[in-house]
Amino acid sequence: MKIIHCADLHLDSKMTANLDRKKAKERKIELLNTFSNMIDYASKNDVKAIIIAGDMFDKKQISQKAKKIVKNAIYSNPEIDFLVIKL
């Protein structure tokens, strides 16, 4: 059984602690793209489960864009079990 384990994704984080606004926006897009690429990889390589061990998001207010990307990725891949551990 193939499993992907990841953590500390921080999707939709502001990213402004160490980056200017332009770079922070680029980084947010990169993180969402990387998440989508991970799901595509899992789908193409018969991965049965993805375990996200904390910090998928780092705030309660999530942008509509990020919500849509995450929901679509999960709902479009019913053959993959998504296990999200929230601490």
C-alpha positions as CSV (number, residue, x, y, z in Angstrom):
1,M,0.0,0.0,0.0
2,K,1.4,3.4,-1.0
3,I,1.0,6.3,1.4
4,I,2.0,9.9,1.3
5,H,2.8,11.6,4.6
6,C,3.2,15.4,4.8
7,A,2.9,18.1,7.4
8,D,3.1,21.8,7.9
9,L,1.6,22.7,4.5
10,H,0.4,26.1,5.7
11,L,-1.8,26.5,2.6
12,D,-3.1,30.1,2.3
13,S,-0.7,31.5,4.9
14,K,0.0,35.2,4.6
15,M,3.8,34.5,4.2
16,T,4.6,38.1,5.0
17,A,6.9,37.4,8.0
18,N,10.0,37.1,5.8
19,L,8.8,38.0,2.4
20,D,7.5,41.2,0.8
21,R,4.0,41.3,-0.5
22,K,4.9,40.3,-4.1
23,K,7.0,37.3,-3.0
24,A,4.5,36.3,-0.4
25,K,1.7,36.1,-3.1
26,E,4.0,34.1,-5.3
27,R,4.8,31.7,-2.4
28,K,1.1,31.2,-1.6
29,I,0.5,30.2,-5.3
30,E,3.5,27.9,-5.2
31,L,2.2,26.1,-2.1
32,L,-1.3,25.6,-3.6
33,N,0.3,24.3,-6.8
34,T,2.6,21.9,-4.9
35,F,-0.5,20.6,-3.0
36,S,-2.3,20.0,-6.3
37,N,0.8,18.3,-7.8
38,M,1.0,16.0,-4.8
39,I,-2.6,14.9,-5.3
40,D,-1.9,14.4,-9.1
41,Y,1.1,12.3,-8.3
42,A,-0.9,10.2,-5.8
43,S,-3.6,9.7,-8.3
44,K,-1.2,8.6,-11.1
45,N,0.8,6.3,-8.8
46,D,-1.9,4.3,-7.1
47,V,-1.4,6.0,-3.7
48,K,-4.1,4.8,-1.4
49,A,-3.9,7.4,1.4
50,I,-2.5,10.8,2.1
51,I,-1.8,11.7,5.7
52,I,-1.6,15.4,6.5
53,A,-0.1,15.5,10.0
54,G,-1.0,19.0,11.2
55,D,-0.9,22.6,10.0
56,M,-2.7,22.2,6.6
57,F,-3.8,25.7,7.2
58,D,-2.5,28.1,9.9
59,K,-5.6,30.2,10.4
60,K,-9.4,29.9,10.5
61,Q,-10.1,32.3,7.7
62,I,-9.2,30.6,4.4
63,S,-9.6,32.2,1.0
64,Q,-12.2,30.9,-1.3
65,K,-9.5,30.1,-3.8
66,A,-7.7,27.9,-1.4
67,K,-10.9,26.2,-0.2
68,K,-11.9,25.5,-3.8
69,I,-8.5,23.9,-4.7
70,V,-8.4,21.7,-1.6
71,K,-12.0,20.6,-1.9
72,N,-11.7,19.9,-5.6
73,A,-8.5,17.9,-5.1
74,I,-10.1,15.7,-2.3
75,Y,-13.5,15.3,-4.0
76,S,-12.0,14.5,-7.4
77,N,-10.0,11.6,-6.0
78,P,-12.4,9.4,-4.0
79,E,-10.0,6.4,-4.4
80,I,-7.6,8.2,-2.1
81,D,-8.2,8.3,1.7
82,F,-7.3,11.7,3.1
83,L,-6.4,11.7,6.8
84,V,-6.0,15.1,8.3
85,I,-4.6,15.3,11.8
86,K,-5.4,18.6,13.5
87,L,-3.5,19.4,16.6
